[in-house]
């Protein structure tokens, strides 16, 4: 449709009270911008909803996961819906997602952990990133590297421990993303280990 992300966000804001059933229809649209608008609405409804509404949005998101089918759609929704909901729940679902054959479901697993990282909880991010070291897709390498970098922003020692154990096994893209905020000398040290 050619709409910029800001335009889609602006439209979604006007329809933030759209009933769940109508958002569920919107997310099934063949147009990327419509699916993005649906996700912006659900994120807003989740953040502002009570416990019952949060559960409804979470369940609707999972029921329509096949329509969350691009990296940007995952990135605008996984943390604030899946990560937020699972923060106080059993997180096994993320490990199941990480084993999916579907790349976008795998990306949801790792990006959802950004919610935990912001709460200074790193174990799920590290475990899922470790499980994805041999994943074949570059977009998963980028997502894992990004989440590892976020861990390092919160606790550099935790990132260093992960790097010291896994640098040799890490895909180069994952490693480069993880190292972005480190001092240049340290970046070079890890890159030369590859």
Secondary structure by P-SEA (a helix, b strand, c coil): ccccaaaaaaaaaaaccccaaaaaaaaacccaaaaaaaaaaaaaaaaaccaaaaaaaaaaaaaaccccccaaaaaacccccccccccccccaaaaaaaacccaaaaaaaaaaaaaaaaacccaaaaaaaaaacccccaaaaaaaaaaaaaaaaacaaaaaaaaaaccccccaaaaaaaaccccaaaaaaaaaac
